Structures are given as C-alpha cells and as structure tokens.
Amino acid sequence: MKFLKSLLAAFIGSLIAFGLLVLLLFGMIGALIPAEEPVAVAPSSILKIDMSSVIGEQTVSDPFDMSSIVPYTGGSSCIGILDAVRAIDCAASDPAVKFIYLTNCGSSSGITYMEELRGALERFRTSGKPVIAYGDNFSFGGYYLASVADKIYADEFAMNNILGVSTTIIFLKDILDRFGVEMQLIRHGKYKSAGEQFIANDISEANREQNQAMVDALWQAAASGICKSRGISPEDLDRMVNNLELNTAQDMLDAGLIDGLMTVNGMEEELATLSGAGSVKDVKMITLDKYAKARIKTNYKAKDKIAVIYADGQINPNGSDGITEEKFQPIIRDLRADSSVKAVVLRVNSPGGSVQPAEIIRTELELLQQVKPLIVSYGSMAASGGYWISAGADKIYTNSTTLTGSIGVFSMLPSLENTFKEKIHVNPVTVRSHAHADMGSMTRKLDRQETAAFQAQVEMIYDHFINIVAEGRGMTPEKVDEIAQGRVWCGNEALGIGLVNEIGGLKDAIDYAAVSAGLQDYRIESWPKVKNSLDKLMETFNSAESAMSAFSDPEHFMESLFQSLKAEKGIYARVPYIYYFE
C-alpha cells in the first residue's frame, strides 16, 4: 500500500509539474503575441458574418486562445449574442458598411441564436442595405438564418440538410437490468419524463405526445420564417422535406430556396461588384466580432447601469459548475444594494436542476425586484428550474424556439441491491439505529413507506412550484396545474398560454428594462464575469492538492466515490431533452 501511495503521489506531482510548465509556456506565448491593435472600419466595408464562428451567451475574448494560430487546438473565444445583435443594429446606420455577407451556412450555433440574429438582420434590411448569403452547404439553422437575405447563392455541389427536427431518447432499462441496477423514480407531472429512460425500455404515450408536439412546434416556428421570406407555402416546404426533394443545390434553386449557383471565386467577384470595388483584392471586409470590437463600446461616462445576469447552465448545489447559490446569491445581493444599477435583466439559458439552489436564487431575485425592475430574457431553454427562478419577473421575453416550462418535479434513486447479490456477489450488511436510517443508501430498494415519504416531498415541492408560477404570471394554481404536469412548450406556445409576455431577444429585454427604469443614457454590465482559458487552468491547479490527497489513498477514494453517488439522490426540476434541427 505504501508503494502504491508513493507511486500515485509521484504521478500527481508529475501532473502538477507538467501543468506548471504548460502555464509557463502560455506565459511565454502570451508575451510573444503582439498586443491587439484597435480595429478600424474602412469606408465601403462588407460586414461578414461567418456562421462557423462560435456564438455564445456572453462574449469571451481569450488572450490565450490559440485556435487562430495553431489549427485544431480549439479555443474559448466567442462573440456573445447581445454583442452580435447590437453590432448588426449598429451597422444598419453605419455609413461605412455597405451590406452584410453571410457565409458558411452549413454551420449553426443553435436555432435560438439564429432566431435572434435573424431578427437583427430583418431590422438591418429595413435600412435599405442588402444581405447576401452564400453556402457551400446548408444546415437547417444555417438556412433559416440565410433565408432572410435578399439573395442566396450556393455552390453547385452544396449539400442540403433541411430534414426536419428530431430528438432521440435512449432507453436504458434493459442494460441496467443486466447489471442488476434498479432506478426508483418518484415524480409529479403527467409529462415529467426526466428519468423515464431509466425505468422503461420504450417511450410512454404522454412522453411521445409532448415530444411530437414539441418537434412539430419548433419546426413550425422556424419554417414559417423561411416560407415568409422565400414566398413559398408551408405545405410545399413540408412536401419537399418529407419527399427528400431538396437533395442538391439545383433542387433548391428549382424550388425557389436559393437564387443562383456559383463557385467561391464567382461569389468573390460578385461581392466586389456589389461593393463597388475595382477587383476582388480591393474588397474591404470586416468580420462580425471585429466590427463589434470597433463599434460596440461601453459608455463609462454613464452613471446609471443595467445589469445583465447570465444564468447559463444547469442549476447545481454549491461546489459545482453551472448556476449555484454560492455564485449567484452574492451577485444578486450586490446588484440590489448598488444604487447605480437601475434595472436588472436575467438571461436564462438553463434546463433546470436542483430544487434547493433554484429556490434560494429565486428568493434573492424576488427581494431585488422589490427595489428595481427585473426583466427576463430566455435563451435556448428556460425549463423546470430555469423557469422556477424567473417566473415572477416583471416581464418575460422568449424566443419562438425556446424550450419553456416543464413545470414538474422528480426524484430518482438507484438501488444496487440486485447488483450486489446477483452480479458481483458481495453482501453489504447495514447496522441501523432506526428503521429507515439507511433510506436511499443504494444497498436496498425503498420500501412502501419510504417511497410514500419521497412522494410527499415531491408533491409539496410541485405545489410550491405551481404557486410560484401562479403568483408570478397572474393565474390561479388550478390553471397552472392544467398547463404544467412537466410539459415542455416552445416559446410561441408559451406565449399563448401565458407563461411568458412577449416574443423577443435579449436586446428587446434590455430595451424594455431601460424604459421601465426611465433610462436614456446608461451602460450595460454583465454578470458573472466570463472566464478565459487561463482562469480555468488556474482553477484546475487550485484543486490539485485535494486531488492528490484523494488519489493517494485508494480506499478513501473509493469510499468518497460511493458517498458521492449516494449524495446524488435529491429532488430535481429539470428537462432531459435536446432537440436537433436537421
């Protein structure tokens, strides 16, 4: 055992030394990289939106992002959706920008981001400036955005992936049975299907119903924009997609989905002509992220602020990544006490998660709302716990394609009783002071009384959830219960049933917050502060000591692992689905 401990300690020490060398290398590379020069926008520029570039919730400018220098290294730099939309809006009235050029339409950063960008492009076109799109391939999200353009061109051999919307649920009961694992699911909500894949080997009718309704609604939300822009009927588009009539670029041209076929060289020459440049080499082009850096400036002279809190990720207990009490509670309290912050916009992009941190965060937001406006903007999803924390806001904006609602609660605990006895042939013996002292220990199944106790907790929390929604949305609890039951809605459906107030993006929410607070001159502050590669690397090193301690004692490590699995039992408000646009 001493030898093993020494070996593991040496291994961990080597990892730390290697990490320090990597850190030193980062510093050396950083010193060699020249300081970023101010970005200038040349007259008669084309604003290029490359859809292969990453769009995220917040802008991350990473000084250690080497992806542009060393291929295939990845990187954390991205432009946030708010900065992207503000840059497009700015370009509409910027005399230096002649038009917008969309390219790499085979990529997409997510349909909800595409919806917000599309709205900005529609506003840009009302300025009288055109939008031109080119695709060497087309994804559904990419084409959805490109369809707003005045002209869409494609490579002759462009591939089309406009196939519809889908979600795939992998049911695991059969394989869990093979290992003797029994998942015990306690839930409230006819449609609360999180965990169903662990206790069944096929989809339930209620779950199939809500998923079918969701994929149909998401398709409709996006397809309606395409049909309106291209002047085709929804029935024709459905027929072409169902019958695979849009396989080639020529098929798309014949169907009226694009306006012409040309090579990349031909597209470059067309851009030169449209921009009034003498030749291709004289074309002046600026990317969206660089244009945002040049034009979107923080007005530090403004004393009044609108704070944007990005609740991005899963809601987790303290000590985890994502949305946690220890991270968000201090932020909300500080913003409530800061007299220069006149309004707060909560940007929610979350599938939900643990109930207790969600309630703590919601309570803090409720206190903040007593002293200043609280406006909510939904990103890709605001489901379960994500809806929990935001239901009481003064006004909620959602995108049409946002996954919204999932007002339901569940608890799930694994039992390894059969695994121990029949698969690995070990015999855990528990000594307890009371009849239920080992409840949820995984060594045995819950008995009837224990299951009832968990069900009572779930029912209590579900009742609290629907009362939160009822009070926040001005409904009766009975009405909320009718539209709840764990069902997920897309944004335009959520609007129709009163779960949200208006269809719109993050910029719309900020504009409304300014009106609510009576502001004309203000600056925007974002919370929490984003982390770059170096920040994340330092966090890894800070946890190295505890990692060494854990790995150097294998027995303690295995015991900690078992205890952490036991600690996973809890009550959750979370949605399990991802919907794919293909």
C-alpha positions as CSV (number, residue, x, y, z in Angstrom):
1,M,0.0,0.0,0.0
2,K,2.9,2.4,0.8
3,F,4.4,1.7,-2.6
4,L,1.0,2.4,-4.3
5,K,0.6,5.7,-2.3
6,S,4.1,6.8,-3.3
7,L,3.5,5.9,-6.9
8,L,0.3,7.8,-7.0
9,A,1.8,10.8,-5.2
10,A,4.7,10.8,-7.7
11,F,2.2,10.6,-10.6
12,I,0.1,13.5,-9.3
13,G,3.3,15.5,-8.6
14,S,4.4,14.9,-12.2
15,L,1.0,16.1,-13.5
16,I,1.3,19.3,-11.4
17,A,4.8,19.9,-12.7
18,F,3.6,19.4,-16.2
19,G,0.8,21.8,-15.6
20,L,3.2,24.5,-14.3
21,L,5.3,24.0,-17.4
22,V,2.2,24.5,-19.6
23,L,1.4,27.6,-17.6
24,L,4.9,28.9,-18.2
25,L,4.5,28.1,-21.9
26,F,1.2,30.0,-22.0
27,G,3.0,33.0,-20.5
28,M,5.8,32.8,-23.0
29,I,3.4,32.6,-25.9
30,G,1.4,35.4,-24.5
31,A,4.5,37.6,-24.3
32,L,5.2,36.8,-27.9
33,I,1.7,37.6,-29.2
34,P,1.6,41.2,-30.2
35,A,-0.8,43.5,-28.4
36,E,-4.2,43.7,-30.1
37,E,-4.4,46.8,-32.3
38,P,-7.5,48.9,-32.4
39,V,-9.9,47.8,-35.0
40,A,-10.8,50.3,-37.8
41,V,-13.8,50.1,-40.1
42,A,-12.8,51.1,-43.6
43,P,-15.3,53.0,-45.8
44,S,-17.4,50.8,-48.1
45,S,-16.8,47.8,-46.0
46,I,-18.7,44.5,-46.2
47,L,-19.8,43.1,-42.8
48,K,-19.0,39.4,-42.9
49,I,-21.0,37.0,-40.6
50,D,-19.2,33.7,-40.7
51,M,-21.6,31.2,-39.3
52,S,-18.8,28.7,-38.5
53,S,-17.7,31.2,-35.8
54,V,-19.0,30.5,-32.3
55,I,-21.8,32.5,-30.9
56,G,-22.5,32.1,-27.2
57,E,-24.3,33.7,-24.3
58,Q,-21.5,36.1,-23.4
59,T,-18.6,37.5,-25.4
60,V,-15.3,35.8,-24.4
61,S,-12.1,37.4,-25.6
62,D,-9.5,34.9,-24.7
63,P,-5.9,36.2,-24.9
64,F,-4.7,32.5,-24.7
65,D,-7.0,31.3,-27.5
66,M,-4.5,29.8,-29.9
67,S,-7.1,28.4,-32.4
68,S,-6.4,31.1,-34.9
69,I,-2.6,30.4,-34.8
70,V,-2.5,26.7,-34.2
71,P,-5.1,24.7,-36.1
72,Y,-7.3,22.2,-34.3
73,T,-6.4,23.4,-30.8
74,G,-10.0,24.7,-30.2
75,G,-10.5,27.8,-28.1
76,S,-12.8,29.6,-25.8
77,S,-13.2,32.9,-27.7
78,C,-16.7,33.7,-29.0
79,I,-19.0,36.6,-29.5
80,G,-22.0,36.9,-27.3
81,I,-25.5,37.0,-28.8
82,L,-26.1,40.5,-27.3
83,D,-22.9,42.0,-28.9
84,A,-23.7,40.2,-32.2
85,V,-27.2,41.7,-32.3
86,R,-26.0,45.2,-31.2
87,A,-23.3,45.1,-33.9
88,I,-25.8,44.3,-36.7
89,D,-28.1,47.0,-35.4
90,C,-25.2,49.5,-35.4
91,A,-24.2,48.5,-39.0
92,A,-27.7,49.4,-40.2
93,S,-27.0,53.1,-39.7
94,D,-23.2,53.0,-40.2
95,P,-22.2,54.7,-43.5
96,A,-19.0,52.6,-43.6
97,V,-21.0,49.4,-44.0
98,K,-22.4,48.8,-47.5
99,F,-24.1,45.4,-46.9
100,I,-23.9,42.2,-44.9
101,Y,-22.4,38.9,-46.2
102,L,-23.5,35.6,-44.6
103,T,-21.2,32.7,-45.3
104,N,-20.6,29.1,-44.2
105,C,-24.3,28.4,-44.0
106,G,-23.6,24.8,-43.3
107,S,-22.9,25.7,-39.7
108,S,-25.2,26.9,-36.9
109,S,-24.7,27.9,-33.3
110,G,-28.2,26.8,-32.3
111,I,-31.6,27.7,-33.6
112,T,-32.4,30.1,-30.9
113,Y,-29.3,32.2,-31.5
114,M,-30.2,32.1,-35.2
115,E,-33.6,33.4,-34.4
116,E,-32.2,36.4,-32.5
117,L,-29.7,37.1,-35.3
118,R,-32.4,36.8,-37.9
119,G,-34.5,39.5,-36.2
120,A,-31.4,41.8,-36.2
121,L,-30.9,41.1,-40.0
122,E,-34.6,41.9,-40.7
123,R,-34.1,45.2,-39.0
124,F,-30.9,45.8,-40.9
125,R,-32.7,45.2,-44.2
126,T,-35.3,47.9,-43.4
127,S,-32.4,50.4,-43.5
128,G,-32.2,49.8,-47.3
129,K,-29.0,47.9,-47.2
130,P,-29.0,44.3,-48.6
131,V,-28.0,41.0,-47.0
132,I,-26.2,38.5,-49.3
133,A,-25.8,34.8,-48.3
134,Y,-23.6,32.1,-49.7
135,G,-23.5,28.4,-48.8
136,D,-21.1,25.7,-49.8
137,N,-23.5,23.5,-47.7
138,F,-26.7,24.2,-45.7
139,S,-27.7,23.1,-42.3
140,F,-31.3,23.8,-41.2
141,G,-30.3,26.5,-38.8
142,G,-27.9,28.0,-41.3
143,Y,-30.5,28.1,-44.0
144,Y,-33.1,29.5,-41.5
145,L,-30.8,32.5,-41.0
146,A,-29.8,32.8,-44.6
147,S,-33.4,32.8,-45.8
148,V,-33.8,36.4,-44.6
149,A,-31.2,37.5,-47.1
150,D,-32.1,39.5,-50.3
151,K,-30.1,37.0,-52.3
152,I,-28.9,33.4,-51.5
153,Y,-26.3,31.8,-53.6
154,A,-24.8,28.3,-53.3
155,D,-22.0,26.2,-54.6
156,E,-23.1,23.8,-57.4
157,F,-22.2,20.8,-55.2
158,A,-23.7,22.2,-52.0
159,M,-25.3,19.6,-49.7
160,N,-28.6,20.3,-48.1
161,N,-29.5,19.1,-44.6
162,I,-33.0,20.6,-44.3
163,L,-34.6,17.4,-42.9
164,G,-36.8,18.5,-40.0
165,V,-36.5,18.5,-36.3
166,S,-35.8,15.4,-34.2
167,T,-34.9,14.2,-30.7
168,T,-33.7,10.8,-29.7
169,I,-34.2,9.3,-26.3
170,I,-32.0,6.3,-25.4
171,F,-33.9,3.9,-23.0
172,L,-31.5,2.2,-20.6
173,K,-33.7,-0.2,-18.5
174,D,-32.7,-3.4,-20.3
175,I,-29.0,-2.8,-19.9
176,L,-29.5,-1.6,-16.3
177,D,-31.4,-4.9,-15.6
178,R,-28.4,-6.8,-16.9
179,F,-26.2,-5.2,-14.2
180,G,-28.9,-5.5,-11.5
181,V,-29.4,-1.8,-11.2
182,E,-33.0,-0.6,-10.4
183,M,-33.8,3.1,-10.7
184,Q,-36.5,4.2,-8.4
185,L,-38.3,7.3,-9.9
186,I,-40.7,9.4,-7.9
187,R,-42.3,12.3,-9.8
188,H,-45.3,14.6,-10.2
189,G,-46.4,15.6,-13.7
190,K,-48.0,13.5,-16.4
191,Y,-45.4,14.8,-18.8
192,K,-42.4,14.9,-16.4
193,S,-40.4,12.3,-18.3
194,A,-36.9,13.1,-16.9
195,G,-35.8,9.7,-15.7
196,E,-38.2,7.7,-17.8
197,Q,-35.4,6.3,-19.9
198,F,-34.0,4.6,-16.7
199,I,-37.2,2.8,-15.7
200,A,-38.7,1.8,-19.1
201,N,-37.5,0.3,-22.3
202,D,-39.9,2.3,-24.5
203,I,-41.4,5.8,-24.6
204,S,-44.7,6.4,-22.8
205,E,-47.7,7.7,-24.7
206,A,-47.6,11.0,-22.7
207,N,-43.9,11.4,-23.4
208,R,-44.4,10.7,-27.1
209,E,-47.3,13.1,-27.2
210,Q,-45.3,16.0,-25.7
211,N,-42.2,15.3,-27.8
212,Q,-44.2,15.1,-31.0
213,A,-45.9,18.3,-30.2
214,M,-42.6,20.0,-29.4
215,V,-40.7,18.9,-32.6
216,D,-43.7,20.0,-34.7
217,A,-43.9,23.4,-32.9
218,L,-40.2,24.0,-33.3
219,W,-40.3,23.2,-37.0
220,Q,-43.3,25.4,-37.5
221,A,-41.6,28.3,-35.7
222,A,-38.6,28.2,-37.9
223,A,-40.2,27.1,-41.2
224,S,-42.8,29.9,-41.0
225,G,-39.9,32.4,-41.2
226,I,-38.4,30.6,-44.2
227,C,-41.7,30.4,-46.1
228,K,-42.5,34.1,-45.5
229,S,-39.0,35.2,-46.7
230,R,-38.9,32.9,-49.7
231,G,-42.6,33.3,-50.7
232,I,-43.4,29.6,-50.6
233,S,-46.2,27.8,-48.8
234,P,-45.7,25.7,-45.7
235,E,-47.4,22.8,-47.4
236,D,-44.9,22.9,-50.3
237,L,-41.9,23.1,-47.9
238,D,-43.3,20.1,-45.9
239,R,-43.8,18.1,-49.0
240,M,-40.3,18.8,-50.3
241,V,-38.7,17.9,-47.0
242,N,-40.8,14.8,-46.5
243,N,-40.1,13.5,-50.0
244,L,-36.4,14.4,-49.9
245,E,-36.8,16.7,-52.9
246,L,-34.1,19.1,-51.8
247,N,-31.0,16.9,-52.2
248,T,-28.9,19.1,-54.4
249,A,-28.2,22.8,-54.9
250,Q,-30.1,22.6,-58.2
251,D,-33.1,21.2,-56.3
252,M,-33.0,24.2,-54.0
253,L,-32.7,26.5,-56.9
254,D,-35.7,24.9,-58.7
255,A,-37.7,25.1,-55.5
256,G,-37.0,28.8,-55.1
257,L,-35.0,28.4,-51.9
258,I,-31.9,29.9,-53.4
259,D,-31.3,32.5,-56.2
260,G,-28.3,31.2,-58.0
261,L,-25.3,28.8,-58.3
262,M,-21.7,30.0,-58.3
263,T,-18.3,29.0,-57.2
264,V,-16.4,30.6,-54.3
265,N,-14.4,32.6,-56.9
266,G,-17.6,33.7,-58.6
267,M,-19.0,34.8,-55.2
268,E,-15.9,36.8,-54.5
269,E,-16.3,38.6,-57.9
270,E,-20.0,39.3,-57.1
271,L,-19.1,40.8,-53.8
272,A,-16.5,43.0,-55.5
273,T,-19.1,44.2,-57.9
274,L,-21.8,44.8,-55.3
275,S,-19.3,46.8,-53.0
276,G,-18.1,48.9,-55.9
277,A,-14.5,47.7,-55.5
278,G,-12.3,47.6,-58.6
279,S,-11.3,44.0,-58.1
280,V,-11.5,41.2,-55.6
281,K,-8.3,42.3,-53.9
282,D,-9.8,45.7,-53.3
283,V,-12.8,44.4,-51.4
284,K,-12.8,45.6,-47.8
285,M,-14.4,43.1,-45.4
286,I,-14.7,43.1,-41.6
287,T,-15.9,40.1,-39.5
288,L,-18.7,40.5,-37.0
289,D,-16.5,40.0,-33.9
290,K,-14.0,42.7,-35.1
291,Y,-16.8,45.1,-36.1
292,A,-18.3,44.6,-32.6
293,K,-15.0,45.5,-31.0
294,A,-14.7,48.6,-33.2
295,R,-18.3,49.9,-32.7
296,I,-19.8,48.4,-29.5
297,K,-18.2,50.4,-26.7
298,T,-19.1,50.7,-23.1
299,N,-20.3,54.2,-22.2
300,Y,-18.2,54.6,-19.0
301,K,-19.4,58.2,-18.7
302,A,-22.9,57.0,-18.0
303,K,-23.5,56.6,-14.2
304,D,-26.7,54.6,-14.5
305,K,-26.4,50.9,-15.3
306,I,-28.5,48.0,-16.4
307,A,-27.1,44.7,-15.1
308,V,-27.4,41.5,-17.1
309,I,-27.2,38.3,-15.1
310,Y,-26.4,35.3,-17.3
311,A,-28.0,32.2,-15.7
312,D,-26.4,29.8,-18.2
313,G,-26.2,26.1,-17.5
314,Q,-27.6,23.6,-15.1
315,I,-28.7,24.6,-11.6
316,N,-26.4,22.7,-9.2
317,P,-25.6,22.5,-5.5
318,N,-22.6,24.5,-4.2
319,G,-19.2,23.3,-5.3
320,S,-20.3,22.5,-8.8
321,D,-20.1,24.3,-12.1
322,G,-23.2,26.0,-13.6
323,I,-25.8,28.0,-11.7
324,T,-25.1,27.7,-8.0
325,E,-26.2,29.6,-4.8
326,E,-22.6,30.5,-3.8
327,K,-22.0,32.1,-7.2
328,F,-25.3,33.9,-7.9
329,Q,-26.6,34.9,-4.4
330,P,-23.7,37.4,-3.8
331,I,-24.2,38.9,-7.3
332,I,-27.9,39.4,-6.8
333,R,-27.4,40.9,-3.4
334,D,-24.7,43.3,-4.6
335,L,-26.9,44.4,-7.5
336,R,-29.8,45.0,-5.2
337,A,-27.7,47.2,-3.0
338,D,-25.9,49.1,-5.8
339,S,-27.8,52.3,-6.3
340,S,-26.2,52.9,-9.8
341,V,-27.9,49.7,-11.1
342,K,-31.4,50.9,-12.1
343,A,-32.7,47.7,-13.6
344,V,-31.7,44.0,-13.9
345,V,-32.1,41.7,-16.9
346,L,-31.9,38.0,-16.1
347,R,-30.9,36.0,-19.1
348,V,-31.9,32.4,-18.5
349,N,-30.4,29.5,-20.6
350,S,-31.0,26.5,-18.4
351,P,-32.6,23.1,-18.4
352,G,-33.1,23.4,-14.7
353,G,-31.6,21.2,-12.0
354,S,-31.6,21.0,-8.2
355,V,-34.6,22.5,-6.4
356,Q,-33.0,24.0,-3.3
357,P,-30.5,26.3,-5.1
358,A,-33.2,27.3,-7.5
359,E,-35.4,28.4,-4.7
360,I,-32.6,30.3,-3.0
361,I,-31.8,32.2,-6.2
362,R,-35.5,32.9,-6.8
363,T,-35.9,34.3,-3.3
364,E,-32.9,36.6,-3.9
365,L,-34.4,37.8,-7.2
366,E,-37.7,38.4,-5.5
367,L,-36.0,40.7,-3.0
368,L,-34.2,42.5,-5.8
369,Q,-37.4,43.0,-7.6
370,Q,-38.9,44.9,-4.7
371,V,-36.4,47.8,-5.3
372,K,-35.8,47.8,-9.1
373,P,-37.3,46.3,-12.3
374,L,-36.5,42.7,-13.1
375,I,-36.9,41.7,-16.8
376,V,-36.2,38.2,-18.1
377,S,-34.9,37.0,-21.4
378,Y,-34.9,33.3,-22.4
379,G,-32.2,31.7,-24.5
380,S,-32.3,28.2,-25.9
381,M,-34.2,26.8,-22.9
382,A,-35.8,28.0,-19.7
383,A,-37.2,24.8,-18.4
384,S,-38.1,23.4,-15.0
385,G,-35.6,25.1,-12.5
386,G,-34.8,27.7,-15.2
387,Y,-38.5,28.7,-15.3
388,W,-38.7,28.4,-11.5
389,I,-36.2,31.1,-10.9
390,S,-37.7,33.5,-13.4
391,A,-41.5,33.1,-13.3
392,G,-42.0,36.1,-11.0
393,A,-40.3,38.7,-13.2
394,D,-42.0,41.9,-14.2
395,K,-41.8,40.8,-17.9
396,I,-40.5,37.7,-19.7
397,Y,-39.2,37.7,-23.2
398,T,-38.7,34.4,-25.1
399,N,-37.7,33.4,-28.5
400,S,-40.2,31.4,-30.5
401,T,-37.9,28.3,-30.4
402,T,-37.1,28.5,-26.7
403,L,-37.9,25.3,-24.7
404,T,-40.1,26.7,-21.9
405,G,-42.0,25.5,-18.9
406,S,-41.5,21.8,-17.9
407,I,-43.3,22.7,-14.6
408,G,-42.8,19.5,-12.7
409,V,-40.7,17.8,-10.1
410,F,-39.0,14.4,-9.8
411,S,-36.7,12.4,-7.6
412,M,-34.6,9.4,-8.7
413,L,-32.6,7.0,-6.6
414,P,-30.7,3.9,-7.8
415,S,-30.9,0.6,-6.0
416,L,-27.9,-1.7,-6.3
417,E,-29.4,-4.5,-4.2
418,N,-29.6,-6.9,-7.1
419,T,-26.2,-5.8,-8.4
420,F,-24.6,-6.7,-5.0
421,K,-26.4,-10.0,-4.6
422,E,-26.7,-11.4,-8.1
423,K,-24.0,-9.7,-10.2
424,I,-20.9,-9.0,-8.1
425,H,-21.7,-11.4,-5.2
426,V,-21.0,-9.1,-2.3
427,N,-23.1,-8.8,0.8
428,P,-23.5,-5.3,2.3
429,V,-24.6,-5.5,5.9
430,T,-26.1,-2.4,7.4
431,V,-26.5,-1.7,11.2
432,R,-29.0,1.0,11.9
433,S,-30.5,2.7,14.9
434,H,-33.9,3.3,13.3
435,A,-36.0,1.5,10.7
436,H,-35.1,4.0,7.9
437,A,-31.6,5.1,8.8
438,D,-30.2,3.8,5.5
439,M,-33.0,5.1,3.3
440,G,-31.6,5.9,-0.1
441,S,-28.2,4.2,0.6
442,M,-28.4,2.3,-2.7
443,T,-27.8,-1.0,-0.9
444,R,-31.5,-1.8,-0.9
445,K,-34.7,-0.7,-2.6
446,L,-37.1,1.8,-0.9
447,D,-39.9,0.2,0.9
448,R,-43.5,1.3,0.6
449,Q,-43.4,3.8,3.5
450,E,-40.1,5.4,2.2
451,T,-41.5,5.7,-1.3
452,A,-44.5,7.5,0.1
453,A,-42.3,9.8,2.0
454,F,-40.4,10.8,-1.1
455,Q,-43.6,11.2,-3.0
456,A,-44.9,13.5,-0.3
457,Q,-41.8,15.7,-0.7
458,V,-42.2,15.8,-4.5
459,E,-45.9,16.7,-4.1
460,M,-45.0,19.5,-1.6
461,I,-42.4,21.0,-4.0
462,Y,-44.7,20.7,-7.0
463,D,-47.4,22.6,-5.2
464,H,-44.9,25.2,-4.3
465,F,-43.7,25.4,-7.9
466,I,-47.2,25.9,-9.3
467,N,-47.9,28.6,-6.7
468,I,-44.7,30.4,-7.7
469,V,-45.9,30.4,-11.3
470,A,-49.5,31.3,-10.4
471,E,-48.4,34.4,-8.4
472,G,-45.8,35.4,-11.0
473,R,-48.0,35.0,-14.0
474,G,-51.3,36.2,-12.6
475,M,-53.0,32.8,-12.8
476,T,-54.8,30.5,-10.4
477,P,-52.9,27.4,-9.2
478,E,-55.5,25.3,-10.9
479,K,-54.9,27.0,-14.2
480,V,-51.1,26.5,-13.9
481,D,-51.6,22.8,-13.0
482,E,-53.6,22.4,-16.3
483,I,-50.6,23.6,-18.4
484,A,-47.9,22.2,-16.1
485,Q,-47.6,18.5,-15.4
486,G,-44.0,18.7,-16.5
487,R,-44.8,19.5,-20.1
488,V,-42.3,21.4,-22.2
489,W,-43.6,24.2,-24.6
490,C,-41.8,26.1,-27.3
491,G,-41.7,29.9,-26.9
492,N,-44.6,30.8,-29.1
493,E,-46.8,28.2,-27.4
494,A,-45.7,29.5,-24.0
495,L,-46.9,33.0,-25.1
496,G,-50.3,31.6,-26.0
497,I,-50.8,30.0,-22.6
498,G,-49.5,32.9,-20.5
499,L,-46.1,31.5,-19.3
500,V,-44.3,34.5,-21.0
501,N,-45.2,38.0,-22.0
502,E,-43.6,38.6,-25.4
503,I,-41.6,37.1,-28.2
504,G,-38.2,38.8,-28.3
505,G,-34.5,38.5,-27.7
506,L,-32.0,39.8,-25.1
507,K,-31.7,43.2,-26.7
508,D,-35.5,43.6,-26.5
509,A,-35.4,42.8,-22.8
510,I,-32.7,45.3,-22.2
511,D,-34.5,48.0,-24.1
512,Y,-37.7,47.4,-22.1
513,A,-35.6,47.4,-18.8
514,A,-34.3,50.9,-19.8
515,V,-37.9,52.1,-20.4
516,S,-39.0,50.6,-17.1
517,A,-36.3,52.4,-15.2
518,G,-36.7,55.6,-17.2
519,L,-33.2,55.5,-18.6
520,Q,-31.9,57.1,-21.8
521,D,-28.2,57.2,-21.0
522,Y,-26.8,54.0,-19.4
523,R,-24.2,51.3,-19.6
524,I,-24.6,47.6,-19.5
525,E,-22.7,45.4,-17.1
526,S,-22.6,41.6,-17.3
527,W,-22.5,39.1,-14.5
528,P,-21.0,36.7,-13.7
529,K,-17.7,37.7,-15.3
530,V,-16.6,35.3,-18.0
531,K,-13.6,33.0,-17.6
532,N,-10.9,32.5,-20.2
533,S,-8.6,29.6,-20.7
534,L,-6.1,30.9,-18.1
535,D,-8.8,31.3,-15.5
536,K,-10.0,27.7,-16.0
537,L,-6.4,26.4,-15.9
538,M,-5.7,28.2,-12.6
539,E,-8.9,26.7,-11.1
540,T,-7.6,23.2,-12.1
541,F,-4.3,23.9,-10.3
542,N,-6.1,25.2,-7.2
543,S,-7.8,21.8,-6.9
544,A,-4.7,19.8,-7.4
545,E,-3.9,19.4,-3.7
546,S,-7.3,17.9,-2.9
547,A,-6.9,15.6,-6.0
548,M,-3.6,14.4,-4.8
549,S,-5.0,13.7,-1.3
550,A,-7.9,11.7,-2.8
551,F,-5.9,9.6,-5.3
552,S,-3.0,8.8,-2.8
553,D,-5.4,6.9,-0.6
554,P,-7.3,4.4,-2.9
555,E,-9.5,3.1,-0.1
556,H,-10.6,6.6,0.9
557,F,-11.1,7.5,-2.8
558,M,-13.5,4.5,-3.3
559,E,-15.4,5.4,-0.2
560,S,-15.7,9.0,-1.3
561,L,-16.9,7.9,-4.7
562,F,-19.6,5.7,-3.2
563,Q,-20.7,8.5,-0.8
564,S,-20.9,11.0,-3.8
565,L,-23.1,8.6,-5.6
566,K,-25.4,8.4,-2.6
567,A,-25.4,12.2,-2.4
568,E,-26.8,12.3,-5.9
569,K,-30.2,11.5,-4.6
570,G,-32.4,14.6,-4.4
571,I,-35.3,16.3,-5.9
572,Y,-35.0,18.0,-9.2
573,A,-36.8,20.3,-11.6
574,R,-35.0,19.6,-14.9
575,V,-35.7,18.8,-18.5
576,P,-33.8,16.0,-20.2
577,Y,-34.2,16.8,-23.9
578,I,-32.2,18.3,-26.7
579,Y,-33.9,18.8,-30.0
580,Y,-31.9,18.6,-33.2
581,F,-32.6,20.6,-36.4
582,E,-31.5,18.6,-39.4
